[in-house]
Amino acid sequence: MIRIYHHPRCRKSRAGLEYLRDTTVDFETIDYIKNGITEEEIREILTKMNTTPSNLVRTQEDYYKKQLKGKDIPGDDWISILAENPRLIKRPIIVTEHKAVLGQPPENIDNLL
């Protein structure tokens, strides 16, 4: 089953969701801003994306600019920060059984299908 971590108020996230809908693939939508995201889910995403936590951070967020910018934050601490502040996570993220991608641009989703 394909999952999309989505935020309905985000233009890029809506574009990724629409692109996924156009593929007519069955998928589950997770509003991780409303429902939260666990550290375990973040670790799974990072493993499947083969990336580091800092690569998922939305650096344009006020919280990042005021509280985190310029700080040397270890990876495990980033995971905790992202779980506590899900708005900091880039979106949408599309996850399959073995792989995950950031749906920016939406055509990145083709790498999963």
Secondary structure, 3 states (H helix, E strand, C coil): CEEEEECCCCHHHHHHHHHHHHCCCCEEEEEHHHHCCCHHHHHHHHHHHCCCHHHHECCCCHHHHHHHCCCCCCHHHHHHHHHHCHHHECCCEEECCCCEEECCCHHHHHHCC
